[in-house]
């Protein structure tokens, strides 16, 4: 006999939320594992390559799946474009802070050219990180908008 258990929307929603939370925990765990292996244990890339690949693939999958289903990261209005800029600046700041901190730890302030060298390195790292982030986020924004238009056209009834 088949198990004909009736699942109402509340139960299905709660299970999906639990699975989403579990994915978030695993994603964060992979990120922490990579950072620990790289910066605390000075492990070569080959030691944490699998975690890195899984982290990147899962991020691409989640974003791609959200765009395909029409629930992308950015909205179609102006606030979506504003979010692209905000995300780019925050990413640039994070990249600059992390890179400068670890470079200063590895090389020392003297080898980086003193405070002036550190400041220039930080500024260049910020500008590069923010620019690359902006390009990636802008591409995602444009792809999301294109997909939203396709979905809108599909479901807009021209007879009305």
N, CA, C and O atoms as a GROMACS GRO file, in nm:
protein
  640
    1UNK      N    1   0.082  -0.118   0.000
    1UNK     CA    2   0.000   0.000   0.000
    1UNK      C    3   0.088   0.126   0.000
    1UNK      O    4   0.197   0.129   0.057
    2UNK      N    5   0.037   0.225  -0.064
    2UNK     CA    6   0.108   0.351  -0.070
    2UNK      C    7   0.081   0.433   0.056
    2UNK      O    8  -0.026   0.427   0.116
    3UNK      N    9   0.180   0.509   0.093
    3UNK     CA   10   0.166   0.599   0.205
    3UNK      C   11   0.109   0.731   0.153
    3UNK      O   12   0.180   0.810   0.092
    4UNK      N   13  -0.017   0.752   0.177
    4UNK     CA   14  -0.086   0.872   0.127
    4UNK      C   15  -0.101   0.975   0.238
    4UNK      O   16  -0.212   1.009   0.279
    5UNK      N   17   0.012   1.023   0.286
    5UNK     CA   18   0.011   1.124   0.391
    5UNK      C   19  -0.021   1.260   0.331
    5UNK      O   20   0.040   1.300   0.232
    6UNK      N   21  -0.114   1.330   0.389
    6UNK     CA   22  -0.150   1.462   0.341
    6UNK      C   23  -0.059   1.565   0.407
    6UNK      O   24  -0.046   1.569   0.530
    7UNK      N   25   0.004   1.648   0.323
    7UNK     CA   26   0.094   1.751   0.374
    7UNK      C   27   0.033   1.886   0.344
    7UNK      O   28   0.014   1.923   0.227
    8UNK      N   29   0.003   1.960   0.448
    8UNK     CA   30  -0.053   2.092   0.422
    8UNK      C   31   0.060   2.193   0.398
    8UNK      O   32   0.178   2.163   0.416
    9UNK      N   33   0.020   2.314   0.357
    9UNK     CA   34   0.117   2.416   0.319
    9UNK      C   35   0.211   2.454   0.433
    9UNK      O   36   0.328   2.483   0.411
   10UNK      N   37   0.160   2.454   0.553
   10UNK     CA   38   0.239   2.492   0.670
   10UNK      C   39   0.355   2.395   0.691
   10UNK      O   40   0.467   2.436   0.719
   11UNK      N   41   0.327   2.265   0.679
   11UNK     CA   42   0.430   2.163   0.698
   11UNK      C   43   0.533   2.170   0.586
   11UNK      O   44   0.653   2.164   0.612
   12UNK      N   45   0.488   2.182   0.463
   12UNK     CA   46   0.579   2.191   0.350
   12UNK      C   47   0.667   2.315   0.363
   12UNK      O   48   0.787   2.308   0.338
   13UNK      N   49   0.608   2.427   0.400
   13UNK     CA   50   0.682   2.550   0.416
   13UNK      C   51   0.787   2.537   0.526
   13UNK      O   52   0.900   2.583   0.510
   14UNK      N   53   0.751   2.475   0.637
   14UNK     CA   54   0.844   2.458   0.748
   14UNK      C   55   0.960   2.366   0.710
   14UNK      O   56   1.075   2.392   0.747
   15UNK      N   57   0.932   2.261   0.636
   15UNK     CA   58   1.039   2.171   0.590
   15UNK      C   59   1.134   2.243   0.496
   15UNK      O   60   1.256   2.225   0.504
   16UNK      N   61   1.080   2.322   0.406
   16UNK     CA   62   1.165   2.398   0.315
   16UNK      C   63   1.250   2.499   0.390
   16UNK      O   64   1.367   2.517   0.358
   17UNK      N   65   1.194   2.563   0.491
   17UNK     CA   66   1.269   2.658   0.572
   17UNK      C   67   1.382   2.587   0.646
   17UNK      O   68   1.493   2.639   0.653
   18UNK      N   69   1.355   2.470   0.699
   18UNK     CA   70   1.457   2.392   0.769
   18UNK      C   71   1.569   2.353   0.674
   18UNK      O   72   1.687   2.361   0.710
   19UNK      N   73   1.534   2.310   0.554
   19UNK     CA   74   1.636   2.273   0.455
   19UNK      C   75   1.716   2.394   0.413
   19UNK      O   76   1.838   2.384   0.394
   20UNK      N   77   1.652   2.508   0.398
   20UNK     CA   78   1.722   2.631   0.363
   20UNK      C   79   1.819   2.671   0.472
   20UNK      O   80   1.932   2.712   0.444
   21UNK      N   81   1.776   2.660   0.598
   21UNK     CA   82   1.864   2.692   0.710
   21UNK      C   83   1.984   2.597   0.713
   21UNK      O   84   2.096   2.640   0.740
   22UNK      N   85   1.960   2.470   0.686
   22UNK     CA   86   2.069   2.371   0.685
   22UNK      C   87   2.170   2.406   0.574
   22UNK      O   88   2.290   2.395   0.595
   23UNK      N   89   2.120   2.446   0.459
   23UNK     CA   90   2.210   2.488   0.351
   23UNK      C   91   2.293   2.608   0.394
   23UNK      O   92   2.414   2.612   0.368
   24UNK      N   93   2.231   2.703   0.460
   24UNK     CA   94   2.304   2.820   0.508
   24UNK      C   95   2.414   2.784   0.605
   24UNK      O   96   2.524   2.839   0.600
   25UNK      N   97   2.385   2.690   0.696
   25UNK     CA   98   2.486   2.645   0.792
   25UNK      C   99   2.602   2.577   0.719
   25UNK      O  100   2.718   2.602   0.750
   26UNK      N  101   2.571   2.491   0.622
   26UNK     CA  102   2.677   2.424   0.547
   26UNK      C  103   2.760   2.524   0.465
   26UNK      O  104   2.882   2.512   0.459
   27UNK      N  105   2.694   2.620   0.404
   27UNK     CA  106   2.763   2.722   0.325
   27UNK      C  107   2.859   2.801   0.414
   27UNK      O  108   2.975   2.822   0.377
   28UNK      N  109   2.812   2.844   0.530
   28UNK     CA  110   2.896   2.917   0.624
   28UNK      C  111   3.009   2.828   0.675
   28UNK      O  112   3.122   2.875   0.692
   29UNK      N  113   2.980   2.702   0.700
   29UNK     CA  114   3.082   2.608   0.744
   29UNK      C  115   3.193   2.591   0.641
   29UNK      O  116   3.311   2.587   0.677
   30UNK      N  117   3.156   2.581   0.514
   30UNK     CA  118   3.257   2.572   0.408
   30UNK      C  119   3.344   2.697   0.404
   30UNK      O  120   3.466   2.688   0.390
   31UNK      N  121   3.282   2.813   0.417
   31UNK     CA  122   3.356   2.938   0.415
   31UNK      C  123   3.454   2.945   0.532
   31UNK      O  124   3.570   2.982   0.514
   32UNK      N  125   3.407   2.910   0.652
   32UNK     CA  126   3.494   2.913   0.770
   32UNK      C  127   3.608   2.812   0.755
   32UNK      O  128   3.722   2.841   0.790
   33UNK      N  129   3.576   2.694   0.702
   33UNK     CA  130   3.679   2.592   0.680
   33UNK      C  131   3.788   2.641   0.586
   33UNK      O  132   3.907   2.621   0.611
   34UNK      N  133   3.747   2.706   0.478
   34UNK     CA  134   3.844   2.760   0.381
   34UNK      C  135   3.931   2.866   0.446
   34UNK      O  136   4.054   2.864   0.431
   35UNK      N  137   3.869   2.958   0.517
   35UNK     CA  138   3.945   3.066   0.580
   35UNK      C  139   4.042   3.014   0.686
   35UNK      O  140   4.156   3.060   0.694
   36UNK      N  141   3.997   2.918   0.766
   36UNK     CA  142   4.085   2.859   0.867
   36UNK      C  143   4.204   2.789   0.803
   36UNK      O  144   4.319   2.808   0.845
   37UNK      N  145   4.177   2.707   0.701
   37UNK     CA  146   4.285   2.634   0.637
   37UNK      C  147   4.384   2.729   0.569
   37UNK      O  148   4.505   2.707   0.573
   38UNK      N  149   4.333   2.831   0.507
   38UNK     CA  150   4.420   2.924   0.434
   38UNK      C  151   4.502   3.011   0.527
   38UNK      O  152   4.624   3.020   0.513
   39UNK      N  153   4.436   3.075   0.622
   39UNK     CA  154   4.504   3.178   0.699
   39UNK      C  155   4.555   3.132   0.835
   39UNK      O  156   4.654   3.188   0.884
   40UNK      N  157   4.493   3.036   0.896
   40UNK     CA  158   4.540   2.988   1.027
   40UNK      C  159   4.643   2.877   1.013
   40UNK      O  160   4.744   2.875   1.084
   41UNK      N  161   4.617   2.786   0.919
   41UNK     CA  162   4.705   2.670   0.905
   41UNK      C  163   4.801   2.681   0.786
   41UNK      O  164   4.883   2.592   0.764
   42UNK      N  165   4.790   2.790   0.710
   42UNK     CA  166   4.875   2.812   0.593
   42UNK      C  167   4.879   2.691   0.500
   42UNK      O  168   4.984   2.654   0.447
   43UNK      N  169   4.763   2.630   0.481
   43UNK     CA  170   4.754   2.512   0.395
   43UNK      C  171   4.760   2.554   0.248
   43UNK      O  172   4.712   2.661   0.211
   44UNK      N  173   4.820   2.470   0.165
   44UNK     CA  174   4.819   2.501   0.021
   44UNK      C  175   4.678   2.484  -0.034
   44UNK      O  176   4.593   2.416   0.025
   45UNK      N  177   4.654   2.547  -0.149
   45UNK     CA  178   4.520   2.544  -0.208
   45UNK      C  179   4.469   2.402  -0.231
   45UNK      O  180   4.349   2.376  -0.220
   46UNK      N  181   4.559   2.311  -0.263
   46UNK     CA  182   4.517   2.172  -0.290
   46UNK      C  183   4.450   2.107  -0.169
   46UNK      O  184   4.374   2.012  -0.185
   47UNK      N  185   4.478   2.157  -0.049
   47UNK     CA  186   4.419   2.099   0.072
   47UNK      C  187   4.273   2.142   0.094
   47UNK      O  188   4.196   2.070   0.157
   48UNK      N  189   4.236   2.258   0.041
   48UNK     CA  190   4.098   2.304   0.059
   48UNK      C  191   4.029   2.333  -0.074
   48UNK      O  192   3.928   2.404  -0.078
   49UNK      N  193   4.081   2.279  -0.182
   49UNK     CA  194   4.024   2.302  -0.315
   49UNK      C  195   3.881   2.250  -0.325
   49UNK      O  196   3.796   2.315  -0.385
   50UNK      N  197   3.855   2.133  -0.266
   50UNK     CA  198   3.720   2.076  -0.275
   50UNK      C  199   3.619   2.166  -0.207
   50UNK      O  200   3.510   2.189  -0.260
   51UNK      N  201   3.653   2.218  -0.089
   51UNK     CA  202   3.561   2.308  -0.018
   51UNK      C  203   3.538   2.436  -0.100
   51UNK      O  204   3.425   2.484  -0.110
   52UNK      N  205   3.645   2.488  -0.158
   52UNK     CA  206   3.635   2.610  -0.237
   52UNK      C  207   3.545   2.589  -0.359
   52UNK      O  208   3.458   2.671  -0.388
   53UNK      N  209   3.566   2.480  -0.428
   53UNK     CA  210   3.485   2.449  -0.547
   53UNK      C  211   3.339   2.432  -0.509
   53UNK      O  212   3.251   2.484  -0.577
   54UNK      N  213   3.312   2.359  -0.401
   54UNK     CA  214   3.173   2.340  -0.356
   54UNK      C  215   3.109   2.473  -0.316
   54UNK      O  216   2.992   2.496  -0.345
   55UNK      N  217   3.185   2.560  -0.252
   55UNK     CA  218   3.132   2.690  -0.212
   55UNK      C  219   3.095   2.774  -0.334
   55UNK      O  220   2.987   2.832  -0.338
   56UNK      N  221   3.182   2.779  -0.432
   56UNK     CA  222   3.157   2.858  -0.553
   56UNK      C  223   3.040   2.798  -0.633
   56UNK      O  224   2.952   2.872  -0.678
   57UNK      N  225   3.040   2.667  -0.651
   57UNK     CA  226   2.933   2.601  -0.727
   57UNK      C  227   2.798   2.622  -0.659
   57UNK      O  228   2.699   2.648  -0.726
   58UNK      N  229   2.794   2.609  -0.526
   58UNK     CA  230   2.666   2.626  -0.457
   58UNK      C  231   2.617   2.771  -0.465
   58UNK      O  232   2.497   2.794  -0.478
   59UNK      N  233   2.708   2.868  -0.459
   59UNK     CA  234   2.667   3.008  -0.472
   59UNK      C  235   2.614   3.036  -0.611
   59UNK      O  236   2.512   3.104  -0.627
   60UNK      N  237   2.681   2.984  -0.713
   60UNK     CA  238   2.635   3.002  -0.851
   60UNK      C  239   2.501   2.933  -0.871
   60UNK      O  240   2.412   2.987  -0.937
   61UNK      N  241   2.486   2.814  -0.816
   61UNK     CA  242   2.359   2.740  -0.830
   61UNK      C  243   2.243   2.817  -0.768
   61UNK      O  244   2.138   2.832  -0.829
   62UNK      N  245   2.262   2.865  -0.646
   62UNK     CA  246   2.154   2.936  -0.577
   62UNK      C  247   2.116   3.061  -0.654
   62UNK      O  248   1.997   3.087  -0.676
   63UNK      N  249   2.214   3.140  -0.696
   63UNK     CA  250   2.183   3.264  -0.769
   63UNK      C  251   2.119   3.232  -0.904
   63UNK      O  252   2.022   3.295  -0.944
   64UNK      N  253   2.175   3.135  -0.975
   64UNK     CA  254   2.118   3.096  -1.104
   64UNK      C  255   1.976   3.045  -1.092
   64UNK      O  256   1.889   3.080  -1.172
   65UNK      N  257   1.952   2.963  -0.992
   65UNK     CA  258   1.818   2.908  -0.971
   65UNK      C  259   1.718   3.018  -0.936
   65UNK      O  260   1.604   3.017  -0.981
   66UNK      N  261   1.762   3.114  -0.855
   66UNK     CA  262   1.674   3.227  -0.821
   66UNK      C  263   1.641   3.310  -0.944
   66UNK      O  264   1.528   3.355  -0.959
   67UNK      N  265   1.738   3.330  -1.031
   67UNK     CA  266   1.712   3.408  -1.153
   67UNK      C  267   1.618   3.331  -1.245
   67UNK      O  268   1.525   3.390  -1.300
   68UNK      N  269   1.640   3.201  -1.261
   68UNK     CA  270   1.555   3.120  -1.350
   68UNK      C  271   1.410   3.119  -1.302
   68UNK      O  272   1.318   3.127  -1.382
   69UNK      N  273   1.391   3.109  -1.171
   69UNK     CA  274   1.254   3.105  -1.118
   69UNK      C  275   1.191   3.243  -1.108
   69UNK      O  276   1.072   3.255  -1.079
   70UNK      N  277   1.270   3.347  -1.133
   70UNK     CA  278   1.215   3.482  -1.131
   70UNK      C  279   1.222   3.550  -0.996
   70UNK      O  280   1.165   3.658  -0.979
   71UNK      N  281   1.289   3.490  -0.901
   71UNK     CA  282   1.302   3.553  -0.770
   71UNK      C  283   1.448   3.588  -0.744
   71UNK      O  284   1.507   3.545  -0.645
   72UNK      N  285   1.506   3.665  -0.835
   72UNK     CA  286   1.647   3.699  -0.828
   72UNK      C  287   1.680   3.788  -0.710
   72UNK      O  288   1.592   3.824  -0.631
   73UNK      N  289   1.806   3.823  -0.698
   73UNK     CA  290   1.855   3.900  -0.585
   73UNK      C  291   1.807   4.045  -0.589
   73UNK      O  292   1.780   4.105  -0.484
   74UNK      N  293   1.795   4.101  -0.707
   74UNK     CA  294   1.766   4.243  -0.720
   74UNK      C  295   1.626   4.264  -0.776
   74UNK      O  296   1.579   4.188  -0.860
   75UNK      N  297   1.562   4.371  -0.729
   75UNK     CA  298   1.433   4.407  -0.784
   75UNK      C  299   1.454   4.485  -0.913
   75UNK      O  300   1.565   4.525  -0.946
   76UNK      N  301   1.344   4.507  -0.987
   76UNK     CA  302   1.354   4.574  -1.117
   76UNK      C  303   1.361   4.725  -1.106
   76UNK      O  304   1.399   4.792  -1.202
   77UNK      N  305   1.324   4.780  -0.994
   77UNK     CA  306   1.318   4.925  -0.982
   77UNK      C  307   1.454   4.986  -0.950
   77UNK      O  308   1.556   4.916  -0.950
   78UNK      N  309   1.455   5.115  -0.924
   78UNK     CA  310   1.579   5.188  -0.900
   78UNK      C  311   1.653   5.137  -0.777
   78UNK      O  312   1.776   5.139  -0.773
   79UNK      N  313   1.578   5.091  -0.675
   79UNK     CA  314   1.645   5.043  -0.554
   79UNK      C  315   1.732   4.923  -0.584
   79UNK      O  316   1.832   4.900  -0.514
   80UNK      N  317   1.697   4.845  -0.686
   80UNK     CA  318   1.781   4.732  -0.726
   80UNK      C  319   1.916   4.780  -0.776
   80UNK      O  320   2.019   4.722  -0.741
   81UNK      N  321   1.918   4.886  -0.856
   81UNK     CA  322   2.043   4.943  -0.905
   81UNK      C  323   2.122   5.003  -0.789
   81UNK      O  324   2.245   4.994  -0.786
   82UNK      N  325   2.054   5.062  -0.695
   82UNK     CA  326   2.121   5.116  -0.576
   82UNK      C  327   2.186   5.004  -0.497
   82UNK      O  328   2.297   5.020  -0.447
   83UNK      N  329   2.118   4.890  -0.487
   83UNK     CA  330   2.175   4.775  -0.417
   83UNK      C  331   2.302   4.723  -0.486
   83UNK      O  332   2.394   4.677  -0.419
   84UNK      N  333   2.306   4.731  -0.617
   84UNK     CA  334   2.426   4.690  -0.691
   84UNK      C  335   2.545   4.775  -0.646
   84UNK      O  336   2.653   4.722  -0.619
   85UNK      N  337   2.525   4.905  -0.637
   85UNK     CA  338   2.633   4.995  -0.596
   85UNK      C  339   2.671   4.970  -0.450
   85UNK      O  340   2.789   4.964  -0.417
   86UNK      N  341   2.572   4.956  -0.364
   86UNK     CA  342   2.599   4.932  -0.222
   86UNK      C  343   2.675   4.800  -0.204
   86UNK      O  344   2.774   4.795  -0.131
   87UNK      N  345   2.629   4.694  -0.270
   87UNK     CA  346   2.699   4.565  -0.260
   87UNK      C  347   2.841   4.575  -0.312
   87UNK      O  348   2.932   4.513  -0.257
   88UNK      N  349   2.862   4.652  -0.417
   88UNK     CA  350   2.996   4.668  -0.474
   88UNK      C  351   3.090   4.739  -0.376
   88UNK      O  352   3.204   4.697  -0.356
   89UNK      N  353   3.041   4.845  -0.314
   89UNK     CA  354   3.123   4.920  -0.218
   89UNK      C  355   3.154   4.834  -0.096
   89UNK      O  356   3.268   4.831  -0.050
   90UNK      N  357   3.054   4.765  -0.044
   90UNK     CA  358   3.076   4.679   0.073
   90UNK      C  359   3.173   4.566   0.039
   90UNK      O  360   3.262   4.534   0.119
   91UNK      N  361   3.158   4.507  -0.078
   91UNK     CA  362   3.250   4.401  -0.120
   91UNK      C  363   3.392   4.456  -0.134
   91UNK      O  364   3.488   4.391  -0.092
   92UNK      N  365   3.405   4.573  -0.194
   92UNK     CA  366   3.537   4.635  -0.208
   92UNK      C  367   3.602   4.663  -0.074
   92UNK      O  368   3.722   4.640  -0.056
   93UNK      N  369   3.523   4.712   0.022
   93UNK     CA  370   3.575   4.737   0.156
   93UNK      C  371   3.620   4.607   0.224
   93UNK      O  372   3.727   4.601   0.285
   94UNK      N  373   3.537   4.504   0.212
   94UNK     CA  374   3.571   4.375   0.273
   94UNK      C  375   3.698   4.316   0.211
   94UNK      O  376   3.786   4.268   0.282
   95UNK      N  377   3.706   4.320   0.079
   95UNK     CA  378   3.824   4.268   0.009
   95UNK      C  379   3.948   4.346   0.051
   95UNK      O  380   4.052   4.286   0.079
   96UNK      N  381   3.938   4.478   0.056
   96UNK     CA  382   4.053   4.560   0.092
   96UNK      C  383   4.096   4.534   0.236
   96UNK      O  384   4.215   4.521   0.264
   97UNK      N  385   4.000   4.526   0.327
   97UNK     CA  386   4.033   4.503   0.468
   97UNK      C  387   4.100   4.367   0.488
   97UNK      O  388   4.202   4.357   0.556
   98UNK      N  389   4.043   4.264   0.428
   98UNK     CA  390   4.098   4.130   0.445
   98UNK      C  391   4.236   4.119   0.378
   98UNK      O  392   4.330   4.070   0.439
   99UNK      N  393   4.246   4.164   0.255
   99UNK     CA  394   4.373   4.153   0.182
   99UNK      C  395   4.483   4.234   0.250
   99UNK      O  396   4.595   4.185   0.265
  100UNK      N  397   4.453   4.356   0.291
  100UNK     CA  398   4.555   4.440   0.355
  100UNK      C  399   4.598   4.382   0.489
  100UNK      O  400   4.716   4.381   0.522
  101UNK      N  401   4.502   4.333   0.565
  101UNK     CA  402   4.534   4.274   0.695
  101UNK      C  403   4.626   4.154   0.680
  101UNK      O  404   4.728   4.144   0.749
  102UNK      N  405   4.592   4.064   0.590
  102UNK     CA  406   4.674   3.944   0.575
  102UNK      C  407   4.808   3.974   0.507
  102UNK      O  408   4.908   3.910   0.539
  103UNK      N  409   4.811   4.069   0.416
  103UNK     CA  410   4.940   4.109   0.357
  103UNK      C  411   5.030   4.173   0.462
  103UNK      O  412   5.150   4.146   0.464
  104UNK      N  413   4.974   4.256   0.548
  104UNK     CA  414   5.054   4.318   0.654
  104UNK      C  415   5.104   4.213   0.752
  104UNK      O  416   5.216   4.223   0.802
  105UNK      N  417   5.023   4.112   0.779
  105UNK     CA  418   5.066   4.004   0.870
  105UNK      C  419   5.178   3.923   0.806
  105UNK      O  420   5.274   3.886   0.873
  106UNK      N  421   5.165   3.894   0.676
  106UNK     CA  422   5.264   3.812   0.609
  106UNK      C  423   5.393   3.888   0.579
  106UNK      O  424   5.503   3.837   0.602
  107UNK      N  425   5.380   4.011   0.529
  107UNK     CA  426   5.496   4.085   0.483
  107UNK      C  427   5.552   4.182   0.587
  107UNK      O  428   5.672   4.206   0.592
  108UNK      N  429   5.466   4.235   0.669
  108UNK     CA  430   5.507   4.337   0.765
  108UNK      C  431   5.492   4.475   0.706
  108UNK      O  432   5.492   4.494   0.584
  109UNK      N  433   5.480   4.573   0.795
  109UNK     CA  434   5.459   4.711   0.751
  109UNK      C  435   5.579   4.768   0.677
  109UNK      O  436   5.563   4.845   0.582
  110UNK      N  437   5.698   4.730   0.718
  110UNK     CA  438   5.820   4.781   0.654
  110UNK      C  439   5.828   4.738   0.508
  110UNK      O  440   5.859   4.819   0.421
  111UNK      N  441   5.801   4.611   0.483
  111UNK     CA  442   5.812   4.559   0.347
  111UNK      C  443   5.700   4.612   0.256
  111UNK      O  444   5.714   4.613   0.134
  112UNK      N  445   5.590   4.655   0.316
  112UNK     CA  446   5.480   4.710   0.236
  112UNK      C  447   5.498   4.860   0.210
  112UNK      O  448   5.413   4.920   0.144
  113UNK      N  449   5.606   4.920   0.259
  113UNK     CA  450   5.633   5.061   0.232
  113UNK      C  451   5.585   5.153   0.342
  113UNK      O  452   5.563   5.272   0.316
  114UNK      N  453   5.569   5.104   0.461
  114UNK     CA  454   5.524   5.187   0.572
  114UNK      C  455   5.376   5.217   0.561
  114UNK      O  456   5.302   5.152   0.487
  115UNK      N  457   5.333   5.318   0.637
  115UNK     CA  458   5.190   5.353   0.637
  115UNK      C  459   5.143   5.405   0.502
  115UNK      O  460   5.030   5.379   0.461
  116UNK      N  461   5.230   5.479   0.432
  116UNK     CA  462   5.193   5.529   0.299
  116UNK      C  463   5.172   5.416   0.200
  116UNK      O  464   5.077   5.419   0.122
  117UNK      N  465   5.260   5.318   0.202
  117UNK     CA  466   5.247   5.202   0.114
  117UNK      C  467   5.123   5.120   0.146
  117UNK      O  468   5.054   5.072   0.056
  118UNK      N  469   5.097   5.105   0.275
  118UNK     CA  470   4.977   5.031   0.316
  118UNK      C  471   4.851   5.105   0.271
  118UNK      O  472   4.756   5.042   0.223
  119UNK      N  473   4.850   5.238   0.286
  119UNK     CA  474   4.733   5.317   0.245
  119UNK      C  475   4.711   5.308   0.094
  119UNK      O  476   4.597   5.291   0.049
  120UNK      N  477   4.818   5.318   0.017
  120UNK     CA  478   4.805   5.309  -0.129
  120UNK      C  479   4.759   5.170  -0.170
  120UNK      O  480   4.672   5.155  -0.256
  121UNK      N  481   4.819   5.068  -0.108
  121UNK     CA  482   4.780   4.930  -0.138
  121UNK      C  483   4.632   4.906  -0.103
  121UNK      O  484   4.559   4.842  -0.179
  122UNK      N  485   4.591   4.957   0.011
  122UNK     CA  486   4.451   4.941   0.053
  122UNK      C  487   4.357   5.011  -0.045
  122UNK      O  488   4.254   4.955  -0.082
  123UNK      N  489   4.392   5.132  -0.086
  123UNK     CA  490   4.306   5.207  -0.179
  123UNK      C  491   4.298   5.136  -0.314
  123UNK      O  492   4.189   5.125  -0.370
  124UNK      N  493   4.410   5.090  -0.366
  124UNK     CA  494   4.409   5.019  -0.495
  124UNK      C  495   4.332   4.887  -0.485
  124UNK      O  496   4.260   4.850  -0.577
  125UNK      N  497   4.348   4.818  -0.373
  125UNK     CA  498   4.274   4.693  -0.353
  125UNK      C  499   4.124   4.721  -0.344
  125UNK      O  500   4.044   4.647  -0.401
  126UNK      N  501   4.088   4.827  -0.273
  126UNK     CA  502   3.947   4.864  -0.263
  126UNK      C  503   3.889   4.897  -0.401
  126UNK      O  504   3.782   4.848  -0.438
  127UNK      N  505   3.960   4.981  -0.476
  127UNK     CA  506   3.910   5.020  -0.608
  127UNK      C  507   3.897   4.899  -0.701
  127UNK      O  508   3.798   4.885  -0.772
  128UNK      N  509   3.998   4.812  -0.700
  128UNK     CA  510   3.992   4.692  -0.785
  128UNK      C  511   3.879   4.600  -0.742
  128UNK      O  512   3.802   4.551  -0.826
  129UNK      N  513   3.869   4.575  -0.611
  129UNK     CA  514   3.764   4.486  -0.560
  129UNK      C  515   3.625   4.541  -0.587
  129UNK      O  516   3.535   4.467  -0.626
  130UNK      N  517   3.607   4.672  -0.566
  130UNK     CA  518   3.477   4.733  -0.589
  130UNK      C  519   3.441   4.731  -0.737
  130UNK      O  520   3.325   4.706  -0.773
  131UNK      N  521   3.538   4.756  -0.824
  131UNK     CA  522   3.511   4.755  -0.968
  131UNK      C  523   3.474   4.616  -1.017
  131UNK      O  524   3.376   4.599  -1.090
  132UNK      N  525   3.550   4.517  -0.978
  132UNK     CA  526   3.520   4.379  -1.019
  132UNK      C  527   3.385   4.335  -0.962
  132UNK      O  528   3.306   4.271  -1.031
  133UNK      N  529   3.360   4.369  -0.837
  133UNK     CA  530   3.231   4.336  -0.775
  133UNK      C  531   3.117   4.405  -0.849
  133UNK      O  532   3.013   4.344  -0.873
  134UNK      N  533   3.137   4.532  -0.884
  134UNK     CA  534   3.033   4.605  -0.956
  134UNK      C  535   3.001   4.538  -1.088
  134UNK      O  536   2.885   4.523  -1.125
  135UNK      N  537   3.104   4.496  -1.161
  135UNK     CA  538   3.082   4.431  -1.290
  135UNK      C  539   3.001   4.302  -1.271
  135UNK      O  540   2.906   4.278  -1.346
  136UNK      N  541   3.038   4.221  -1.173
  136UNK     CA  542   2.967   4.095  -1.148
  136UNK      C  543   2.823   4.122  -1.104
  136UNK      O  544   2.730   4.062  -1.157
  137UNK      N  545   2.805   4.214  -1.007
  137UNK     CA  546   2.670   4.243  -0.959
  137UNK      C  547   2.584   4.308  -1.067
  137UNK      O  548   2.464   4.282  -1.075
  138UNK      N  549   2.644   4.393  -1.151
  138UNK     CA  550   2.568   4.456  -1.259
  138UNK      C  551   2.523   4.352  -1.361
  138UNK      O  552   2.410   4.358  -1.410
  139UNK      N  553   2.611   4.257  -1.394
  139UNK     CA  554   2.572   4.148  -1.485
  139UNK      C  555   2.456   4.068  -1.427
  139UNK      O  556   2.360   4.037  -1.498
  140UNK      N  557   2.464   4.035  -1.298
  140UNK     CA  558   2.354   3.962  -1.234
  140UNK      C  559   2.226   4.044  -1.237
  140UNK      O  560   2.118   3.990  -1.260
  141UNK      N  561   2.238   4.175  -1.213
  141UNK     CA  562   2.121   4.264  -1.215
  141UNK      C  563   2.058   4.266  -1.354
  141UNK      O  564   1.936   4.259  -1.367
  142UNK      N  565   2.141   4.275  -1.458
  142UNK     CA  566   2.088   4.280  -1.595
  142UNK      C  567   2.024   4.147  -1.634
  142UNK      O  568   1.918   4.145  -1.697
  143UNK      N  569   2.088   4.036  -1.598
  143UNK     CA  570   2.030   3.904  -1.627
  143UNK      C  571   1.899   3.886  -1.553
  143UNK      O  572   1.802   3.834  -1.609
  144UNK      N  573   1.894   3.930  -1.427
  144UNK     CA  574   1.771   3.920  -1.348
  144UNK      C  575   1.659   4.003  -1.411
  144UNK      O  576   1.546   3.956  -1.421
  145UNK      N  577   1.691   4.125  -1.454
  145UNK     CA  578   1.588   4.211  -1.517
  145UNK      C  579   1.537   4.148  -1.647
  145UNK      O  580   1.417   4.152  -1.675
  146UNK      N  581   1.628   4.092  -1.726
  146UNK     CA  582   1.587   4.028  -1.851
  146UNK      C  583   1.494   3.912  -1.822
  146UNK      O  584   1.392   3.895  -1.890
  147UNK      N  585   1.528   3.832  -1.723
  147UNK     CA  586   1.444   3.717  -1.688
  147UNK      C  587   1.309   3.763  -1.633
  147UNK      O  588   1.206   3.702  -1.664
  148UNK      N  589   1.308   3.868  -1.554
  148UNK     CA  590   1.182   3.922  -1.502
  148UNK      C  591   1.091   3.967  -1.616
  148UNK      O  592   0.970   3.945  -1.612
  149UNK      N  593   1.149   4.032  -1.718
  149UNK     CA  594   1.070   4.075  -1.832
  149UNK      C  595   1.013   3.956  -1.908
  149UNK      O  596   0.898   3.959  -1.952
  150UNK      N  597   1.094   3.851  -1.924
  150UNK     CA  598   1.044   3.730  -1.991
  150UNK      C  599   0.928   3.668  -1.915
  150UNK      O  600   0.829   3.626  -1.975
  151UNK      N  601   0.939   3.662  -1.784
  151UNK     CA  602   0.830   3.606  -1.703
  151UNK      C  603   0.707   3.695  -1.711
  151UNK      O  604   0.595   3.644  -1.724
  152UNK      N  605   0.726   3.828  -1.704
  152UNK     CA  606   0.613   3.920  -1.715
  152UNK      C  607   0.542   3.905  -1.849
  152UNK      O  608   0.419   3.901  -1.853
  153UNK      N  609   0.618   3.896  -1.957
  153UNK     CA  610   0.558   3.881  -2.090
  153UNK      C  611   0.484   3.749  -2.104
  153UNK      O  612   0.382   3.741  -2.172
  154UNK      N  613   0.534   3.647  -2.039
  154UNK     CA  614   0.472   3.515  -2.047
  154UNK      C  615   0.336   3.513  -1.980
  154UNK      O  616   0.243   3.448  -2.027
  155UNK      N  617   0.324   3.587  -1.869
  155UNK     CA  618   0.201   3.580  -1.791
  155UNK      C  619   0.108   3.699  -1.811
  155UNK      O  620  -0.003   3.700  -1.756
  156UNK      N  621   0.149   3.798  -1.888
  156UNK     CA  622   0.058   3.909  -1.915
  156UNK      C  623  -0.038   3.867  -2.025
  156UNK      O  624   0.004   3.825  -2.133
  157UNK      N  625  -0.163   3.878  -1.997
  157UNK     CA  626  -0.266   3.838  -2.093
  157UNK      C  627  -0.294   3.955  -2.187
  157UNK      O  628  -0.339   4.061  -2.143
  158UNK      N  629  -0.267   3.938  -2.314
  158UNK     CA  630  -0.286   4.046  -2.412
  158UNK      C  631  -0.434   4.066  -2.447
  158UNK      O  632  -0.468   4.167  -2.509
  159UNK      N  633  -0.521   3.973  -2.410
  159UNK     CA  634  -0.662   3.986  -2.442
  159UNK      C  635  -0.734   4.081  -2.348
  159UNK      O  636  -0.844   4.127  -2.380
  160UNK      N  637  -0.676   4.111  -2.235
  160UNK     CA  638  -0.744   4.196  -2.136
  160UNK      C  639  -0.736   4.341  -2.171
  160UNK      O  640  -0.788   4.425  -2.098
   0.00000   0.00000   0.00000
